[in-house]
Amino acid sequence: MKKWKTLFFSLLCLNIILVLVAVVAIFQPIEQRQAPSKEEINGIELGVVGDKKNLNALIDKYLKQEFASDALAYNVVLNDEVEVYGKIVAFGRDVDIKMTFAPIVQKNGNLVLEQTGLSVGALPLPVETVLKYVNNHFPMPEWVSINPKKESIYVALNQMELENGFRVKAEKFDLKNDEISIKLIDPTVQP
């Protein structure tokens, strides 16, 4: 009987330690990234109209090129909303995560993605906690800033420099009606 009690309390202590480690990891403070600039970029502009299918292909290509050395733990899909799929580690296991965002075009051509939905397996986790985890553990371009308290992501498109030196500015980003228009800006040539 004594051996049984020892094994029971050992297993109980191990479970308590695992729960404490998980709680500490979830509530770690997020690393502070410098927020991208909200300034406007000037130069000649060229309008481009596209659809979700084409933009999905571009996003996928960009993420694969940008993070070729990292095992990318998430992907972005445009449907009626911006959907982010990924995996987080919880209790030593990969758990599927899906976040949905409504895109809002700012006056300067950048996007704010406001959280509209969250699924983490069957766990009811607070959005702020999940966004903190994503900010700390998923590789992001420097022009993307996650704000867990506001439950949003700021996408500074005008800070994203394309290979040819052009910058991007969103004009219309209506995913429900599949109407996406952007402007390509060449900051080296002034009108």
N, C-alpha and C positions, 0 to 999 in steps of 0.2 A: 504494500500500500504506500510505503514511503517513496518508492521509486516513481510511482504513478503521480504523486503530488509534485515531486521535483520536476518531472517532465512537463506537467501541466503548467506550473508557474514559469518554467523556462520558455515555453511556447507563448504564454501570455505576455511575458516581458519582451520577447521578440516582436510580437504584434504591436505592442505599444511603441517600441522604438521605430518600427516601420511607419506607423501613422505619424509620429512626431517628425520624422525626416520628411515625409510627404508634405506635412503642413508647413514646415519651415521652408521647403523649396518653393511652395506655391506663394508664400507671402514675402519672398525676397524682394527688396526694393529693385525697381527697374533701373537699368543703366541709362544715364541721361545722354541722349543723343542731341546734337545741336539741331534745332528746328530749321528746316529749309527756309530760305529767304522767300518773302512774299512779294518782292518787288517785281515790276513788270519788265520784260525784255523788249527793247526797241529794235527795229530793223524792218526789212521788207518782208511782207507776209504773203504766203501762198495758201489758199484754202483747199482743204481735202475733205471729201465726203466718203464715209465708209459704212460698213455694217458690222454687226456683232461677229459674224463668222470670220471676216477678214481680221478684225481687231483681236479676236481670240488667237488666231494663228500668229499675229505679230507679238502679242504678249507672251505666248508660249516660247517663241523663238528667242525673244529678249531674255526671259528668265533663264533659259538653257545656256545662252551665251554668257550672260552676266555672272552666273553662279556655276559655271562648268566644273570648277574644282570642288565645289561643295555638293554633298548629296542633298539636293533640294527637297525639303520636307513639306512643301506645299505647292499648290497650283491655283491659278486664278482663271475663272470662267465667267464670261458675260452671258447672262440669260436675261430675265426681266429685271434682275438686280445683279450687282457684282457679287460673285460667290467665291469664297476662298475655302479650299479643301486642304486638309493636312492631317498630320498625326502628332499627338503629344504623348509623352511618356508619363504614365500614372501607375504607381505601385509596380514599377518594373515592366509594364506592358505598354505596347502601342495602343492608343485610343484614337479612333477617328474623330475628327473635328470638322464642322462646317460652320462658316460664318457668312452671313449675307449683309450687304450694305446697299444703301440708296446713294447713288452719286449725285452730288450737287456742284454745279459749275460756279466758280467764284468769278468776280469781276476781272481779276488778273489772269484768268484762263486756267487756273489750277483747279483741282477737284478736292472736295471733302467727301469722304465716304462715311455716312452715318450708319451705325449698326442697326439692323432691323431684325436679325435673327441669329441664334446660336444653338448648335447641337454639339454636345460632347458625349458621344456614346449615349448612355442613358443617365449620365450624371447631371444634376442641376447645379452648374457652377455659375458664379457671378461673372458677367461680361468683363468687368474691370480686371478680375483675376486672370481670365483667359488672355486678354489683350496684353497684360503684363508679361505673361509667359511667352506669348508670341514675340513680343518686343525683345525679350532677352535671349530667346533660343532660335529664332528663325532669321536667316540672313535677309537683309533688306537693302535696297539701294539707298544711297545717302539722301536722295530727294523724297523719300517716304518717311513720314513721321507719325508714330502711333501715339494717340492720347487716350490712355485707359480711362481717365476720370471723365472725359467727355464722350467716351465710347465711340470714338471716331478715328479715322485715318486721314491725314492730310497728304495729298499727292501733289508735290510741287512740280508739275509738268514743265514749267518754264526753267527749271534747274536741270532737267534731263537733257543732256547733250548727246545728240546723235553723232554717228561716226563722221558725217560731213560737216559738223559744226552747227547744224541747224538746231533750233529749240522748238518745243511744242507748246501750243496754247489751245485749250478746249473752248469751243464755241457752243456746241450743243451736245448733250450726252443723254439722250432719251432712249433708254434701253427697251422700254415697253413697246415703243413704236419703231424700234430699230433705226433710229435716226441719230447718227454720230457725225459731227463735223468738227474738224480741228484746223488749226492754222500752223503751218510750218514757218518759222521765223529765221531769217538769216541775219544775225546781229552784226555781221561784218559789213553789211551794205545798208546804209541809211537812205530812206526815201527822199 
